[in-house]
Amino acid sequence: MFGWKDQRIKVHCVMSCMCEVVKRHSDVDYRPFYFNVWEEQFGVSEAGLSYYSSSFTPARLMYWFQRMFGVRTVQWHDPQQDAAANAAKLVELVEQAGPERHVVVQIDMSHMPERENKFNLNPFPHYVMVSATERADEWFMLDADMKWEGLVSRDQVLQAFIQNAYPDGFYMDASAIRKPSPDDVRAYFYDGFHLEKNDLVYGLRTLVGQCAEDPDKLSALGDALKHLYVIVIRKYGYDYALMFFHDELGLPRENYEHWAQQIRDLVQAFNTLQFLAVKMSLTGGTKQLASILDTLTKAEAIEQGIKSELERELHLWTAAQCANVEGGTM
């Protein structure tokens, strides 16, 4: 049994904030909420890939989180209001929050230099949870995705919020957390599941192809892919899904180990592609182009195999849930 209480995979800051609430207030397995994190939205522009997108909102995740776990979620950030008004709303919510309310805010972590920034990104939009302390000038920050918690300057958090190009925030009330129904788990799985479609591979093929055709763009290819390794971290979300189904179905350990290796191979393929792209960018030639395209084809095939296995396991799990209902064991 893998269990879920102590799993520490970093994959997506919004999902991790939500799952942290379930973990801290209940014994409900939160792992199904990471389904399709591997498909979560990222940005694509002429400048390259970005792990965040100007069009992203947590609305879809908030809807599913409330539907699956019964946790009331409310968007407090108002894009129609200016930064000062939203900052004042954040202060009010934090100062008035009870023990079951968790206030989430998106800040630019590059304005928090005391925090270790392994990604070395500027800007670095990131969702965290904040709460009041006994001191008016200090807040407690819980960074659920980076697995960090501690005291921070209230004013520094507010400045990191105000200066964030993508300000956002919501709160969650964890007064009543329930186990998601099998129907909701299945519906959530298919809400974002695409067996044949691979937006990341498509975006990379397009971007690499455009740069290879234009010598002026080729030198910028390395910078255009500098966020790729952050996006690829989301692929480890497949591991959450595999562990969930392994525990639920009692699948052979060898089955998990095989597909866990496939996940590692997938991540390595994207890392190899990034290395080749940087090399091609520095040399100014297209000698590595064929290897890059072959690596993309390999990554696409690996990922489709993982998705097919997860869909197979979902069907087994669904059948087991139906059998339990018919047998009166649920």
Residue, then its C-alpha position, 0 to 999 in steps of 0.5 A: m500500500f502506498g497510502w497518501k498522507d505523506q506523498r510529496i510530489k510537486v506537480h501543480c500549485v493550485m491542486s496542491c493547495m486544494c489537496e492539502v486542505v483535504k489531507r489536513h482536515s480528513d482521512v479522505d484520499y485526495r489523489p484522484f484530484y490530481f487526475n489530468v494534471w498532466e494536461e493542465q494549461f500552459g502558455v504558448s506564444e512567439a516568445g516560447l512556452s510558459y508554465y503559466s498562462s494569462s488565460f488560466t483561472p482556477a474556476r474549473l478546479m474549484y468547481w470539481f473540488q467542491r463537487m467531489f469533496g464538498v469543500r466550499t470554494v469562493q473566488w475572492h479576487d475581483p479582476q474589476q477592482d484595482a490591486a489596492a482594493n484586492a489587497a485590502k480584501l486579502v487582508e480582511l479575509v486573512e485576519q477574519a479567517g477561522p481555523e477551517r477557512h484557507v485563504v489562497v493567493q497568487i503572488d509573484m515569488s520572485h518578490m520573495p527573495e528569502r524563499e528558495n527559488k529552485f526554478n530561478l524564474n522571474p516572474f514566478p506566479h505561484y499560489v500559496m495559502v496564508s493565515a494570520t499570526e499573533r503579530a500584525d506584521e507577520w503571516f504564516m505561509l503554506d506553500a503546499d506544492m513546494k512543501w514549505e511552511g513558515l513565517v513571512s512578512r505580511d507587507q512582503v506578501l502584499q507587495a508580491f501580490i500587487q506586483n504580480a502580473y497575474p493576481d488571483g485568489f480564492y478561499m476554501d471552507a473545510s467544514a465538511i469534507r466527503k469522499p468523492s463518489p465513484d461517478d464523480v471520480r470517473a466524470y472528473f477523469y474524463d473531463g480533462f482526459h485526451l488519449e490521442k491529443n497531446d498539446l505539449v508535444y504539438g506545441l513543441r513541434t510547432l515551436v521547434g519547427q518555426c525556430a529551425e526555419d528562421p535563423d533569427k529565431l534559432s538562437a532564441l530557442g533555448d530561452a523559448l523552452k526555459h519553462l519546459y522543465v517546470i511544465v514537465i514536472r506535471k507528468y509526475g501526476y501520473d504517479y499519483a494516479l497509478m498509486f491510487f489505482h494500485d492501492e484501490l485494486g491491489l494490483p501487482r507491484e510489478n505493474y506499478e514499477h513498469w509504468a513508474q519507469q515509463i513516467r521516468d522515461l517520459v520525463q527524461a525524453f522531454n529533458t533530453l529534448q530541452f538539452l538538444a534544443v539548447k545545443m541547437s540554439l547555441t550552435g546556430g545549426t539544425k544538426q540536432l533537429a532530427s533527434i529532437l523530432d524523434t524524441l518528441t515522437k518517442a515522448e508522445a508514444i510513451e505518454q499515450g501508453i501511460k494514458s491507455e493504462l490509466e484508462r484501463e485501470l479506471h475501468l477496472w476500478t469502476a467495475a469494482q465499485c459497481a460490484n461493491v455497491e451490488g454486494g452492499t459493501m459500500 
